[in-house]
Amino acid sequence: MKQILNVAEKPSVAKEISRVLGNGSQKTLDSESKYNPVFQFEYKLKQEQVNMLFTSVTGHLISQKFDDKFKNWKSFNPSVLLDQSSEILKFVESDKISIQRNLIKWARQVDTLILWLDCDREGEAIAYEVIDICREINKNLLIKRAWFSSLDRLNVTNAINNLRDPRKELSEAVESRMEIDLRIGSAFTVFQTLNLKNNFQSLKDKKEVISYGPCQFPTLGFVVDRYNQILKFQDEKFWYIQPSYQWKDNNKTLTVDLKWSRGRLFDQAIASVFYLNCTQNEDGEYDPKGIVVKKNERDTTKIRPYPLTTVDLTKQGCRILRMASEKIMHTAEQLYQSGYISYPRTETNKYPDTFQNGQLMDLVRNQKQSDEWGFYSSNLIDQGNFQRPRAGKQDDKAHPPIHPIKLANKNQLKPEEWKVYEFITRHFLASCGKDAVGAKTEVEVKFNDESFNIDGLVVKEKNYLEIWTYEKWNDSIVPPLQPGQVIIPQKILLQEGKTTPPKPLTESELIDMMNKNGIGTDATMHDHILTIQKRGYAVKNQHLMFTPTPLGLALCHAYDQLGLTLSKPDLRAKMERLMSDVAEGKTTREAIITQIMEEMKSIYKTVEQNKQLFIKSVGEQLKEQENSASTLNNSNIQPGSECGKCQKIMELQTNDYQRQLVCNPCNKSYSIPKNGNLNFRNERCPLCNFQVLEVTTDKGISYNICPSCYNNPPYEQDIENSNANSEDSNFKKTSMPCYKCINKNCSLSGGLKNISLYNCPCCNSPIQIRETKKDKKQFIGCTKYPDCDWSVFLPKDILQIFPTSQECQSCKENNRKSLLVEVKFEEGGQYDTFCRQDNICVYPGCNSSLKEVGFTFKEANQSKANKNQNSNTSFQNNYNKNNFQNQRNNNRQYSPKNAAFQNNNNNNNNNKSNYQQNFTCYTCKQPGHTSNNCPTKNASFKSGNQQYTSFNKQNTSNTFNSNYKNFNSNATQNSNNNWQSNNQGTSQLQNLNNYTCTKCDQQGHLASQCPQKNIPNNNLGKQEQDQQGAEKQKRQQKQCELCGAFRHTKNSNCQNNKNNQNNQ
């Protein structure tokens, strides 16, 4: 049987193709590389049964370097590296040797080698590296190339049945680029590193080399040029005339601003003359009137996008997805290797004729089951609205535009993968739809001789905009004006403004500039952008805007001082054109290397001759940057979030009184909380498309806001009824942060969680829709949990439940308030049709059909709150928040171990009689006193080594009931503070004079009977109170050495000590 070795560029690609061709029958064989397995399966290739071996590499196998004699940089002149006589060695990196051994092992055993490397220049270069290794051990190998654009069965099968020969010219174009970059980069890197580190201590302390790259410097140059434009910018004042017209439509007052045809003027005097001409009549009186001179109505269209290329993916992805370009490409590679999308590196923006409409419709049909865009796919296929995508002018003759291959759900992918997949899929479906159609109205109004315009738009058919939600085309209303009609403006003002500096270069703009100027290829642009950041030449902020570092500025400025254009795109663009000529077979690799090296030798000679000027220029720039902070960093105007209307970055303006976002194109400002740190999130508000901001207060509390909704709440009435409270004192009463929003389609909204459906039948607390902590499943529960666990558990096939503003009429008739809820069951489930039309009430007993569909009610008599309520009924009527702190003991029965006596005197009775008469003791169930003063409370004390108890354990239970009334009466009337005995077992009771109160430090009573117990001492200062407390704690810990009792010493208040003194 014929043996065939297949090699892919990545292990994941080898695994997927083996699964497709082997129909799941592939086996794994031993491999020399643990990260590059070998798969084996049988396959019928052109009517012949063959044994397929499938393995992979991981990118380039062969690296390039100069001879070791150039390791010591100080031992040679860097210019020799530009000479082709300095040989470049090719070698296999140590981490790739196992892959090399694996290829050699299996190449010995096969007859044919099929290369499944990526189908572009870089993939072709890697293919020839594999060819060189395999042919070194097996010179009789038949070499074939598989050309494919995705890993689905159709593309893979078509590739194996239409094998072609590899293209050497594509590989040579890559090899020429690698040699050119190595020679130029090495020579200038050695020069910069040696000369700058030897002269500047700040650079000498850095371990990294001061590198140069033929692509990275023009990329840095774009960033530096924009930065210099900002520094040199000087604002200018301008003036313009702004009339406003107001009219009523369906009892609503609407206002529109008219645009001056002159735009703006930079001379105030001239602008004032035009303003007077607009506002004065022939007599010179203020009488502004306008007349409608023209009204045009015409149909207009918004054209669907071209098919997606790599440059468009990274450029639009940076702006829309707010992701870095290298992250977008890395994510797209993962999606491609998993078989979700086609090959993501392509310059083609049109589908070839071989790509039939049937194939495109099959790709659309694959998306019909999607929850996100299935409706649109069905509309294209079932309603006959499918259109073949527009044909652009770019075609690399290698791969079709980027498109989805198979359906993916949100829970199948990582968040970043889903964002990129969603973008690609929506773009593809939009390109297959119809153009959006609208009606545009243009009205021209003249105030005397000055013309003003009103533009309006009515969207008739959204078409592709239904799926391409990243782009807005909104209605703008025009007042019902007719030619010849005279209008009186609500106001007409002469407004003043000033020009604003350009914004720092965004990553999307940078990619666009690189593409237009030929810096890098679609597959390498994001790498060059990443390189200038790694080298420390530029930094990127959270808005994907670039600012050069002091070192980056200094290097570009130094080369400009020498009259060189190394930071300009011209030189690199010329190199890219020459390498493209090699790929097309128009010239040879050796010819363009010789031409470019001669030009670079001349440039290097200029740099070396002006070395001191170069060093001086770098030093001046570094000193200037160190002594003065960047204008951008010190300005109180910084880049803000993205406007939802014009998709432009707004300005974040801060002063002593407020903080606001200003959109200059829209002429709008949005106030935001003044305090707190801001973080600009990638999410957008589904209501207004504004970028969401995360505000973190000084207390560490974070919340989200949409700038538009925060200033203009869309649900003002519902927000006022919600129970949400702000943690930020800067919130206006009319502001709406995201946690107050009740939009059910937004993942950031939290207002629905704060809406009370009804009051708990058990504890009368609000009942709200809640989520379990573990699996985030919804249920309806009491807000007093865990004190009250009354709840309603939902059926398993419920997807979501939302509160509405509608009241249940049945509950209203029964004098209770309950809001209806909207329930969404799983589509196709058992109860899918239940409550599809009407909202339902979930109050217990209101809707008997709820239990039939799986609602489970936890009844009131099963809840904790109901049990607590029943057990506390005995003292609900006598409740006082200052005196009952131990309500859980209300059912505790009398026990001899807990018996105690109460000590009162006449003064205490007078002070406490009114205080205690409203209470019922929950220890003995008798009225007239609290549990602290109950005569049955346990009170034991020590005298010497004996312990005395107020009741004899054997007789207490028999005598308590008969003697209680007499005891209580005697105890109340006792003015001498003597303890009374109730039986023979208590004959050794001591007088209360042995004790000192720890509350007032007076003798004759305990702290529980202290007259000052409930009288706060407001005259004591904090220091005195602390000192008194410390002395109290110290006394409580002391034990009398004479009598053994606590709370006094023998030298202070011991009665035995006093008796001994009297006897003496």
KAJOJO-V271004 format. One line per field, one symbol per residue. ss: DSSP state (h for helix, s for strand, l for the rest). burial: # if it has 24 or more other ideal C-beta (glycine too) atoms within 12 Angstrom, else .. A space follows every 10 residues. Layout:
BEGIN
ss = ???
burial = ???
END
This chain:
BEGIN
ss = lsssssssll hhhhhhhhhh hhllllsssl lllllllsss sssssllsss ssssssllll lssssslhhh llhhhllhhh hhlllllsss sslhhhhhhh hhhhhhhlll lsssssllll hhhhhhhhhh hhhhhhhlll lsssslllll llhhhhhhhh hllslllhhh hhhhhhhhhh hhhhhhhhhh hhhhhhhlll hhhhllllll lllllhhhhh hhhhhhhhhh hhllllssss sssssssssl lsssssslss llllsllhhh hhhhhhhhhs lllllsllls ssssssssss sslllllslh hhhhhhhhhh llllhhhhhh hhhhhhhlll slllllllll llllllhhhh hhhhhlllll lllhhhhhhh hhllllllll llllllllll lslslllllh hhllhhhhhh hhhhhhhhhh hllllsssss ssssssslls ssssssssss slhhhhllll lllllsllll lllllsslll ssssssssll llllsshhhh hhhhhhhlll llllhhhhhh hhhhlllsss llllsssslh hhhhhhhhhh hlllllllhh hhhhhhhhhh hhhlllllhh hhhhhhhhhh hhhhhhhhhl hhhhhhhhhh hhhhhhhlll hhhhllssss ssllllllss ssssllllss sssllllsss ssllllssss ssssllllll ssssssllll lssssshhhh hllllhhhhh hlllllllll lllllllhhh llllllllll hhhhlllssl lllllsssss sllllllsss ssllllllll sssllllsss ssssssslhh hhhlllllss ssssslllll llllllllls llllllllll hhhllssllh hhlhhhhhhh hlhhhlllll llllllhhhl lllllhhhll lllllhhhhh hhhhhhllls llllllslll hhhlllllll sssllsssll lllllhhhhh hhhhhhhhhh hhhlllllll lllhhhllll lhhhlsllll llslllhhhl llllllllll lhhhhhhhhh hhhhhhhlsl lllllsllll llllhhhhhh hhhl
burial = ..######## ########## ##...#.... #.#..##### ###.#....# ########## ##.#.#...# ..#....### ####.#.#.. .#...#..## .######.## ########## ########## ####...#.. ########## ##.###..## ..#..##### ########## ########## #######..# ..#.....## ########## ########.# #.......## #####..... .....##### ##.##..... #..######. .......### ###.#..... .#.####### ########## ########## ########## ########## ##..#...## #######..# .###.##.## #...#####. .#.#.#.### ########.. ..#..##### ########## ########.# ########.# #######.#. .######### ###..#.##. #.....#.#. .#.##....# ########## #.###.#### ########## ###.###### ########## ########## ##.#.####. ########## .##.....#. .##.###.## #.##..##.. #..##.###. ##..#..... .#....#### #####.#### ###.....## ####...#.# ###..#.#.# #####.#### #####..... .######### #.###..##. .###.#.#.# #...###### ####.#.### ########## ###.###### .......### #####..### #####..#.. ####..##.. #....##### #####..... #..##...## ####.##..# ..#.#.##.# ..####..#. .#..#..... ..##....## ...#.#.### #####..##. .#...#..## ####.#.### #######.#. #.#....### #....#...# ..##..##.. ##.#..#.## ###..#..## .########. ...####### #.#....... .......... ....#....# .#######.. .#####.... ....
END
